[in-house]
């Protein structure tokens, strides 16, 4: 999980808005222990997310759900 310093980092509310889900859903996906876990970085008490990694996760998540 190497995030370039010039990439856009999102907050939990921004990820929720991007994915059009409640903030509680984002926190729930951070607790998962499988491919369903949303990729994020813990910075002290704050979570940050690389926009590109979140969008790639959505693509992988959709593909895995459709295959099941």
PDB file of N, CA, C and O in Angstrom:
ATOM      1  N   UNK A   1       0.823  -1.181   0.000  1.00  0.00           N
ATOM      2  CA  UNK A   1       0.000   0.000   0.000  1.00  0.00           C
ATOM      3  C   UNK A   1       0.870   1.248   0.000  1.00  0.00           C
ATOM      4  O   UNK A   1       0.922   1.953   1.007  1.00  0.00           O
ATOM      5  N   UNK A   2       1.526   1.527  -1.056  1.00  0.00           N
ATOM      6  CA  UNK A   2       2.326   2.734  -1.161  1.00  0.00           C
ATOM      7  C   UNK A   2       1.509   3.816  -1.833  1.00  0.00           C
ATOM      8  O   UNK A   2       1.121   3.684  -2.994  1.00  0.00           O
ATOM      9  N   UNK A   3       1.250   4.886  -1.101  1.00  0.00           N
ATOM     10  CA  UNK A   3       0.478   5.995  -1.636  1.00  0.00           C
ATOM     11  C   UNK A   3       1.412   7.132  -1.997  1.00  0.00           C
ATOM     12  O   UNK A   3       2.122   7.643  -1.130  1.00  0.00           O
ATOM     13  N   UNK A   4       1.429   7.541  -3.256  1.00  0.00           N
ATOM     14  CA  UNK A   4       2.254   8.689  -3.626  1.00  0.00           C
ATOM     15  C   UNK A   4       1.792   9.932  -2.864  1.00  0.00           C
ATOM     16  O   UNK A   4       0.597  10.109  -2.627  1.00  0.00           O
ATOM     17  N   UNK A   5       2.727  10.778  -2.488  1.00  0.00           N
ATOM     18  CA  UNK A   5       2.382  11.958  -1.713  1.00  0.00           C
ATOM     19  C   UNK A   5       1.523  12.948  -2.488  1.00  0.00           C
ATOM     20  O   UNK A   5       0.845  13.779  -1.884  1.00  0.00           O
ATOM     21  N   UNK A   6       1.541  12.872  -3.802  1.00  0.00           N
ATOM     22  CA  UNK A   6       0.762  13.817  -4.595  1.00  0.00           C
ATOM     23  C   UNK A   6      -0.627  13.271  -4.959  1.00  0.00           C
ATOM     24  O   UNK A   6      -1.364  13.930  -5.692  1.00  0.00           O
ATOM     25  N   UNK A   7      -0.993  12.097  -4.470  1.00  0.00           N
ATOM     26  CA  UNK A   7      -2.316  11.564  -4.782  1.00  0.00           C
ATOM     27  C   UNK A   7      -3.345  12.182  -3.847  1.00  0.00           C
ATOM     28  O   UNK A   7      -3.008  12.695  -2.780  1.00  0.00           O
ATOM     29  N   UNK A   8      -4.585  12.125  -4.257  1.00  0.00           N
ATOM     30  CA  UNK A   8      -5.656  12.734  -3.483  1.00  0.00           C
ATOM     31  C   UNK A   8      -6.090  11.806  -2.353  1.00  0.00           C
ATOM     32  O   UNK A   8      -6.519  10.679  -2.599  1.00  0.00           O
ATOM     33  N   UNK A   9      -5.978  12.278  -1.122  1.00  0.00           N
ATOM     34  CA  UNK A   9      -6.441  11.513   0.028  1.00  0.00           C
ATOM     35  C   UNK A   9      -7.813  12.025   0.439  1.00  0.00           C
ATOM     36  O   UNK A   9      -8.056  13.230   0.501  1.00  0.00           O
ATOM     37  N   UNK A  10      -8.695  11.085   0.716  1.00  0.00           N
ATOM     38  CA  UNK A  10     -10.071  11.416   1.080  1.00  0.00           C
ATOM     39  C   UNK A  10     -10.319  11.096   2.545  1.00  0.00           C
ATOM     40  O   UNK A  10      -9.666  10.222   3.115  1.00  0.00           O
ATOM     41  N   UNK A  11     -11.256  11.798   3.149  1.00  0.00           N
ATOM     42  CA  UNK A  11     -11.700  11.526   4.511  1.00  0.00           C
ATOM     43  C   UNK A  11     -12.847  10.515   4.464  1.00  0.00           C
ATOM     44  O   UNK A  11     -13.352  10.186   3.391  1.00  0.00           O
ATOM     45  N   UNK A  12     -13.251  10.031   5.633  1.00  0.00           N
ATOM     46  CA  UNK A  12     -14.375   9.087   5.699  1.00  0.00           C
ATOM     47  C   UNK A  12     -15.641   9.694   5.083  1.00  0.00           C
ATOM     48  O   UNK A  12     -16.276   9.040   4.256  1.00  0.00           O
ATOM     49  N   UNK A  13     -16.031  10.922   5.455  1.00  0.00           N
ATOM     50  CA  UNK A  13     -17.234  11.489   4.816  1.00  0.00           C
ATOM     51  C   UNK A  13     -17.113  11.640   3.301  1.00  0.00           C
ATOM     52  O   UNK A  13     -18.099  11.477   2.582  1.00  0.00           O
ATOM     53  N   UNK A  14     -15.910  11.949   2.811  1.00  0.00           N
ATOM     54  CA  UNK A  14     -15.718  12.080   1.362  1.00  0.00           C
ATOM     55  C   UNK A  14     -15.857  10.732   0.657  1.00  0.00           C
ATOM     56  O   UNK A  14     -16.420  10.655  -0.435  1.00  0.00           O
ATOM     57  N   UNK A  15     -15.344   9.669   1.280  1.00  0.00           N
ATOM     58  CA  UNK A  15     -15.494   8.331   0.701  1.00  0.00           C
ATOM     59  C   UNK A  15     -16.966   7.937   0.697  1.00  0.00           C
ATOM     60  O   UNK A  15     -17.463   7.380  -0.282  1.00  0.00           O
ATOM     61  N   UNK A  16     -17.659   8.227   1.795  1.00  0.00           N
ATOM     62  CA  UNK A  16     -19.094   7.925   1.860  1.00  0.00           C
ATOM     63  C   UNK A  16     -19.841   8.652   0.744  1.00  0.00           C
ATOM     64  O   UNK A  16     -20.715   8.072   0.099  1.00  0.00           O
ATOM     65  N   UNK A  17     -19.501   9.908   0.519  1.00  0.00           N
ATOM     66  CA  UNK A  17     -20.147  10.671  -0.554  1.00  0.00           C
ATOM     67  C   UNK A  17     -19.797  10.105  -1.921  1.00  0.00           C
ATOM     68  O   UNK A  17     -20.664   9.977  -2.785  1.00  0.00           O
ATOM     69  N   UNK A  18     -18.526   9.765  -2.118  1.00  0.00           N
ATOM     70  CA  UNK A  18     -18.077   9.198  -3.391  1.00  0.00           C
ATOM     71  C   UNK A  18     -18.834   7.909  -3.720  1.00  0.00           C
ATOM     72  O   UNK A  18     -19.252   7.696  -4.858  1.00  0.00           O
ATOM     73  N   UNK A  19     -19.005   7.055  -2.709  1.00  0.00           N
ATOM     74  CA  UNK A  19     -19.664   5.764  -2.912  1.00  0.00           C
ATOM     75  C   UNK A  19     -21.176   5.829  -2.701  1.00  0.00           C
ATOM     76  O   UNK A  19     -21.884   4.849  -2.934  1.00  0.00           O
ATOM     77  N   UNK A  20     -21.663   6.981  -2.261  1.00  0.00           N
ATOM     78  CA  UNK A  20     -23.087   7.198  -1.998  1.00  0.00           C
ATOM     79  C   UNK A  20     -23.626   6.193  -0.992  1.00  0.00           C
ATOM     80  O   UNK A  20     -24.637   5.528  -1.218  1.00  0.00           O
ATOM     81  N   UNK A  21     -22.908   6.106   0.135  1.00  0.00           N
ATOM     82  CA  UNK A  21     -23.288   5.224   1.237  1.00  0.00           C
ATOM     83  C   UNK A  21     -23.176   6.014   2.535  1.00  0.00           C
ATOM     84  O   UNK A  21     -22.545   7.071   2.556  1.00  0.00           O
ATOM     85  N   UNK A  22     -23.782   5.518   3.629  1.00  0.00           N
ATOM     86  CA  UNK A  22     -23.633   6.198   4.920  1.00  0.00           C
ATOM     87  C   UNK A  22     -22.204   6.078   5.456  1.00  0.00           C
ATOM     88  O   UNK A  22     -21.482   5.137   5.128  1.00  0.00           O
ATOM     89  N   UNK A  23     -21.816   7.036   6.276  1.00  0.00           N
ATOM     90  CA  UNK A  23     -20.501   7.011   6.913  1.00  0.00           C
ATOM     91  C   UNK A  23     -20.327   5.723   7.709  1.00  0.00           C
ATOM     92  O   UNK A  23     -19.234   5.157   7.731  1.00  0.00           O
ATOM     93  N   UNK A  24     -21.388   5.252   8.362  1.00  0.00           N
ATOM     94  CA  UNK A  24     -21.311   4.014   9.152  1.00  0.00           C
ATOM     95  C   UNK A  24     -20.944   2.816   8.282  1.00  0.00           C
ATOM     96  O   UNK A  24     -20.285   1.894   8.762  1.00  0.00           O
ATOM     97  N   UNK A  25     -21.355   2.807   7.011  1.00  0.00           N
ATOM     98  CA  UNK A  25     -21.007   1.718   6.101  1.00  0.00           C
ATOM     99  C   UNK A  25     -19.507   1.715   5.836  1.00  0.00           C
ATOM    100  O   UNK A  25     -18.883   0.655   5.789  1.00  0.00           O
ATOM    101  N   UNK A  26     -18.926   2.903   5.664  1.00  0.00           N
ATOM    102  CA  UNK A  26     -17.479   3.012   5.437  1.00  0.00           C
ATOM    103  C   UNK A  26     -16.735   2.443   6.645  1.00  0.00           C
ATOM    104  O   UNK A  26     -15.820   1.636   6.482  1.00  0.00           O
ATOM    105  N   UNK A  27     -17.121   2.858   7.853  1.00  0.00           N
ATOM    106  CA  UNK A  27     -16.466   2.332   9.054  1.00  0.00           C
ATOM    107  C   UNK A  27     -16.649   0.824   9.164  1.00  0.00           C
ATOM    108  O   UNK A  27     -15.737   0.124   9.604  1.00  0.00           O
ATOM    109  N   UNK A  28     -17.808   0.315   8.772  1.00  0.00           N
ATOM    110  CA  UNK A  28     -18.052  -1.128   8.786  1.00  0.00           C
ATOM    111  C   UNK A  28     -17.117  -1.865   7.844  1.00  0.00           C
ATOM    112  O   UNK A  28     -16.638  -2.950   8.175  1.00  0.00           O
ATOM    113  N   UNK A  29     -16.851  -1.294   6.676  1.00  0.00           N
ATOM    114  CA  UNK A  29     -15.950  -1.924   5.712  1.00  0.00           C
ATOM    115  C   UNK A  29     -14.503  -1.872   6.168  1.00  0.00           C
ATOM    116  O   UNK A  29     -13.684  -2.656   5.689  1.00  0.00           O
ATOM    117  N   UNK A  30     -14.168  -0.979   7.073  1.00  0.00           N
ATOM    118  CA  UNK A  30     -12.811  -0.934   7.626  1.00  0.00           C
ATOM    119  C   UNK A  30     -12.580  -2.054   8.630  1.00  0.00           C
ATOM    120  O   UNK A  30     -11.433  -2.407   8.903  1.00  0.00           O
ATOM    121  N   UNK A  31     -13.650  -2.618   9.183  1.00  0.00           N
ATOM    122  CA  UNK A  31     -13.526  -3.697  10.158  1.00  0.00           C
ATOM    123  C   UNK A  31     -13.496  -5.080   9.509  1.00  0.00           C
ATOM    124  O   UNK A  31     -13.183  -6.061  10.184  1.00  0.00           O
ATOM    125  N   UNK A  32     -13.807  -5.179   8.246  1.00  0.00           N
ATOM    126  CA  UNK A  32     -13.807  -6.468   7.555  1.00  0.00           C
ATOM    127  C   UNK A  32     -12.397  -7.020   7.462  1.00  0.00           C
ATOM    128  O   UNK A  32     -11.431  -6.257   7.463  1.00  0.00           O
ATOM    129  N   UNK A  33     -12.267  -8.338   7.381  1.00  0.00           N
ATOM    130  CA  UNK A  33     -10.950  -8.987   7.344  1.00  0.00           C
ATOM    131  C   UNK A  33     -10.726  -9.780   6.060  1.00  0.00           C
ATOM    132  O   UNK A  33      -9.993 -10.769   6.072  1.00  0.00           O
ATOM    133  N   UNK A  34     -11.334  -9.370   4.968  1.00  0.00           N
ATOM    134  CA  UNK A  34     -11.194 -10.114   3.721  1.00  0.00           C
ATOM    135  C   UNK A  34     -11.112  -9.132   2.557  1.00  0.00           C
ATOM    136  O   UNK A  34     -10.808  -7.956   2.753  1.00  0.00           O
ATOM    137  N   UNK A  35     -11.380  -9.610   1.361  1.00  0.00           N
ATOM    138  CA  UNK A  35     -11.353  -8.755   0.176  1.00  0.00           C
ATOM    139  C   UNK A  35     -12.391  -7.641   0.283  1.00  0.00           C
ATOM    140  O   UNK A  35     -12.323  -6.657  -0.453  1.00  0.00           O
ATOM    141  N   UNK A  36     -13.353  -7.794   1.199  1.00  0.00           N
ATOM    142  CA  UNK A  36     -14.381  -6.775   1.369  1.00  0.00           C
ATOM    143  C   UNK A  36     -13.875  -5.558   2.134  1.00  0.00           C
ATOM    144  O   UNK A  36     -14.568  -4.542   2.201  1.00  0.00           O
ATOM    145  N   UNK A  37     -12.676  -5.644   2.712  1.00  0.00           N
ATOM    146  CA  UNK A  37     -12.147  -4.538   3.515  1.00  0.00           C
ATOM    147  C   UNK A  37     -11.745  -3.381   2.608  1.00  0.00           C
ATOM    148  O   UNK A  37     -11.003  -3.555   1.641  1.00  0.00           O
ATOM    149  N   UNK A  38     -12.241  -2.216   2.937  1.00  0.00           N
ATOM    150  CA  UNK A  38     -11.933  -1.007   2.194  1.00  0.00           C
ATOM    151  C   UNK A  38     -10.489  -0.594   2.465  1.00  0.00           C
ATOM    152  O   UNK A  38     -10.087  -0.536   3.628  1.00  0.00           O
ATOM    153  N   UNK A  39      -9.693  -0.305   1.430  1.00  0.00           N
ATOM    154  CA  UNK A  39      -8.297   0.078   1.655  1.00  0.00           C
ATOM    155  C   UNK A  39      -8.201   1.490   2.222  1.00  0.00           C
ATOM    156  O   UNK A  39      -8.696   2.445   1.624  1.00  0.00           O
ATOM    157  N   UNK A  40      -7.563   1.610   3.371  1.00  0.00           N
ATOM    158  CA  UNK A  40      -7.421   2.918   4.004  1.00  0.00           C
ATOM    159  C   UNK A  40      -6.162   2.984   4.833  1.00  0.00           C
ATOM    160  O   UNK A  40      -5.515   1.967   5.084  1.00  0.00           O
ATOM    161  N   UNK A  41      -5.820   4.172   5.253  1.00  0.00           N
ATOM    162  CA  UNK A  41      -4.621   4.426   6.041  1.00  0.00           C
ATOM    163  C   UNK A  41      -5.014   5.101   7.350  1.00  0.00           C
ATOM    164  O   UNK A  41      -5.758   6.081   7.359  1.00  0.00           O
ATOM    165  N   UNK A  42      -4.508   4.567   8.441  1.00  0.00           N
ATOM    166  CA  UNK A  42      -4.777   5.154   9.746  1.00  0.00           C
ATOM    167  C   UNK A  42      -3.683   6.165  10.047  1.00  0.00           C
ATOM    168  O   UNK A  42      -2.505   5.812  10.090  1.00  0.00           O
ATOM    169  N   UNK A  43      -4.062   7.407  10.254  1.00  0.00           N
ATOM    170  CA  UNK A  43      -3.132   8.469  10.613  1.00  0.00           C
ATOM    171  C   UNK A  43      -3.550   8.972  11.995  1.00  0.00           C
ATOM    172  O   UNK A  43      -4.387   9.867  12.116  1.00  0.00           O
ATOM    173  N   UNK A  44      -2.959   8.388  13.027  1.00  0.00           N
ATOM    174  CA  UNK A  44      -3.403   8.699  14.380  1.00  0.00           C
ATOM    175  C   UNK A  44      -4.812   8.182  14.561  1.00  0.00           C
ATOM    176  O   UNK A  44      -5.064   6.990  14.383  1.00  0.00           O
ATOM    177  N   UNK A  45      -5.736   9.065  14.915  1.00  0.00           N
ATOM    178  CA  UNK A  45      -7.126   8.637  15.076  1.00  0.00           C
ATOM    179  C   UNK A  45      -7.959   8.834  13.802  1.00  0.00           C
ATOM    180  O   UNK A  45      -9.160   8.566  13.788  1.00  0.00           O
ATOM    181  N   UNK A  46      -7.306   9.305  12.740  1.00  0.00           N
ATOM    182  CA  UNK A  46      -8.006   9.610  11.501  1.00  0.00           C
ATOM    183  C   UNK A  46      -7.748   8.557  10.431  1.00  0.00           C
ATOM    184  O   UNK A  46      -6.669   7.968  10.367  1.00  0.00           O
ATOM    185  N   UNK A  47      -8.754   8.330   9.594  1.00  0.00           N
ATOM    186  CA  UNK A  47      -8.615   7.456   8.433  1.00  0.00           C
ATOM    187  C   UNK A  47      -8.522   8.316   7.186  1.00  0.00           C
ATOM    188  O   UNK A  47      -9.223   9.319   7.051  1.00  0.00           O
ATOM    189  N   UNK A  48      -7.650   7.910   6.281  1.00  0.00           N
ATOM    190  CA  UNK A  48      -7.545   8.558   4.973  1.00  0.00           C
ATOM    191  C   UNK A  48      -7.523   7.483   3.900  1.00  0.00           C
ATOM    192  O   UNK A  48      -7.076   6.361   4.134  1.00  0.00           O
ATOM    193  N   UNK A  49      -8.010   7.840   2.727  1.00  0.00           N
ATOM    194  CA  UNK A  49      -8.176   6.886   1.638  1.00  0.00           C
ATOM    195  C   UNK A  49      -7.647   7.480   0.345  1.00  0.00           C
ATOM    196  O   UNK A  49      -7.901   8.643   0.031  1.00  0.00           O
ATOM    197  N   UNK A  50      -6.911   6.673  -0.398  1.00  0.00           N
ATOM    198  CA  UNK A  50      -6.455   7.071  -1.719  1.00  0.00           C
ATOM    199  C   UNK A  50      -7.621   6.871  -2.690  1.00  0.00           C
ATOM    200  O   UNK A  50      -8.168   5.774  -2.798  1.00  0.00           O
ATOM    201  N   UNK A  51      -7.990   7.930  -3.385  1.00  0.00           N
ATOM    202  CA  UNK A  51      -9.156   7.878  -4.282  1.00  0.00           C
ATOM    203  C   UNK A  51      -9.032   6.748  -5.311  1.00  0.00           C
ATOM    204  O   UNK A  51      -9.996   6.020  -5.551  1.00  0.00           O
ATOM    205  N   UNK A  52      -7.857   6.603  -5.913  1.00  0.00           N
ATOM    206  CA  UNK A  52      -7.653   5.560  -6.923  1.00  0.00           C
ATOM    207  C   UNK A  52      -7.802   4.164  -6.343  1.00  0.00           C
ATOM    208  O   UNK A  52      -8.366   3.280  -6.988  1.00  0.00           O
ATOM    209  N   UNK A  53      -7.297   3.959  -5.125  1.00  0.00           N
ATOM    210  CA  UNK A  53      -7.424   2.648  -4.489  1.00  0.00           C
ATOM    211  C   UNK A  53      -8.876   2.335  -4.148  1.00  0.00           C
ATOM    212  O   UNK A  53      -9.309   1.189  -4.268  1.00  0.00           O
ATOM    213  N   UNK A  54      -9.623   3.338  -3.727  1.00  0.00           N
ATOM    214  CA  UNK A  54     -11.045   3.126  -3.415  1.00  0.00           C
ATOM    215  C   UNK A  54     -11.805   2.733  -4.679  1.00  0.00           C
ATOM    216  O   UNK A  54     -12.611   1.802  -4.658  1.00  0.00           O
ATOM    217  N   UNK A  55     -11.550   3.436  -5.771  1.00  0.00           N
ATOM    218  CA  UNK A  55     -12.248   3.118  -7.025  1.00  0.00           C
ATOM    219  C   UNK A  55     -11.843   1.742  -7.554  1.00  0.00           C
ATOM    220  O   UNK A  55     -12.678   1.019  -8.095  1.00  0.00           O
ATOM    221  N   UNK A  56     -10.560   1.374  -7.400  1.00  0.00           N
ATOM    222  CA  UNK A  56     -10.120   0.035  -7.807  1.00  0.00           C
ATOM    223  C   UNK A  56     -10.769  -1.020  -6.929  1.00  0.00           C
ATOM    224  O   UNK A  56     -11.124  -2.093  -7.418  1.00  0.00           O
ATOM    225  N   UNK A  57     -10.933  -0.737  -5.636  1.00  0.00           N
ATOM    226  CA  UNK A  57     -11.594  -1.662  -4.712  1.00  0.00           C
ATOM    227  C   UNK A  57     -13.046  -1.893  -5.141  1.00  0.00           C
ATOM    228  O   UNK A  57     -13.536  -3.022  -5.109  1.00  0.00           O
ATOM    229  N   UNK A  58     -13.720  -0.831  -5.536  1.00  0.00           N
ATOM    230  CA  UNK A  58     -15.110  -0.960  -5.985  1.00  0.00           C
ATOM    231  C   UNK A  58     -15.187  -1.905  -7.180  1.00  0.00           C
ATOM    232  O   UNK A  58     -16.071  -2.760  -7.239  1.00  0.00           O
ATOM    233  N   UNK A  59     -14.278  -1.758  -8.122  1.00  0.00           N
ATOM    234  CA  UNK A  59     -14.252  -2.627  -9.297  1.00  0.00           C
ATOM    235  C   UNK A  59     -14.013  -4.082  -8.899  1.00  0.00           C
ATOM    236  O   UNK A  59     -14.707  -4.979  -9.378  1.00  0.00           O
ATOM    237  N   UNK A  60     -13.025  -4.321  -8.015  1.00  0.00           N
ATOM    238  CA  UNK A  60     -12.741  -5.694  -7.551  1.00  0.00           C
ATOM    239  C   UNK A  60     -13.925  -6.259  -6.768  1.00  0.00           C
ATOM    240  O   UNK A  60     -14.290  -7.422  -6.941  1.00  0.00           O
ATOM    241  N   UNK A  61     -14.517  -5.442  -5.917  1.00  0.00           N
ATOM    242  CA  UNK A  61     -15.642  -5.884  -5.090  1.00  0.00           C
ATOM    243  C   UNK A  61     -16.821  -6.290  -5.980  1.00  0.00           C
ATOM    244  O   UNK A  61     -17.454  -7.319  -5.743  1.00  0.00           O
ATOM    245  N   UNK A  62     -17.113  -5.485  -6.997  1.00  0.00           N
ATOM    246  CA  UNK A  62     -18.202  -5.809  -7.920  1.00  0.00           C
ATOM    247  C   UNK A  62     -17.909  -7.111  -8.653  1.00  0.00           C
ATOM    248  O   UNK A  62     -18.792  -7.957  -8.792  1.00  0.00           O
ATOM    249  N   UNK A  63     -16.674  -7.276  -9.122  1.00  0.00           N
ATOM    250  CA  UNK A  63     -16.300  -8.474  -9.856  1.00  0.00           C
ATOM    251  C   UNK A  63     -16.436  -9.717  -8.979  1.00  0.00           C
ATOM    252  O   UNK A  63     -16.964 -10.735  -9.427  1.00  0.00           O
ATOM    253  N   UNK A  64     -15.964  -9.641  -7.732  1.00  0.00           N
ATOM    254  CA  UNK A  64     -16.062 -10.779  -6.811  1.00  0.00           C
ATOM    255  C   UNK A  64     -17.515 -11.088  -6.451  1.00  0.00           C
ATOM    256  O   UNK A  64     -17.879 -12.257  -6.321  1.00  0.00           O
ATOM    257  N   UNK A  65     -18.339 -10.074  -6.289  1.00  0.00           N
ATOM    258  CA  UNK A  65     -19.756 -10.286  -5.960  1.00  0.00           C
ATOM    259  C   UNK A  65     -20.486 -10.941  -7.127  1.00  0.00           C
ATOM    260  O   UNK A  65     -21.330 -11.814  -6.921  1.00  0.00           O
ATOM    261  N   UNK A  66     -20.167 -10.525  -8.352  1.00  0.00           N
ATOM    262  CA  UNK A  66     -20.832 -11.079  -9.533  1.00  0.00           C
ATOM    263  C   UNK A  66     -20.413 -12.533  -9.768  1.00  0.00           C
ATOM    264  O   UNK A  66     -21.204 -13.329 -10.275  1.00  0.00           O
ATOM    265  N   UNK A  67     -19.179 -12.883  -9.403  1.00  0.00           N
ATOM    266  CA  UNK A  67     -18.678 -14.243  -9.613  1.00  0.00           C
ATOM    267  C   UNK A  67     -19.274 -15.216  -8.613  1.00  0.00           C
ATOM    268  O   UNK A  67     -19.315 -16.419  -8.872  1.00  0.00           O
ATOM    269  N   UNK A  68     -19.736 -14.715  -7.475  1.00  0.00           N
ATOM    270  CA  UNK A  68     -20.265 -15.602  -6.408  1.00  0.00           C
ATOM    271  C   UNK A  68     -21.655 -16.108  -6.719  1.00  0.00           C
ATOM    272  O   UNK A  68     -22.231 -16.855  -5.928  1.00  0.00           O
TER     273      UNK A  68
END
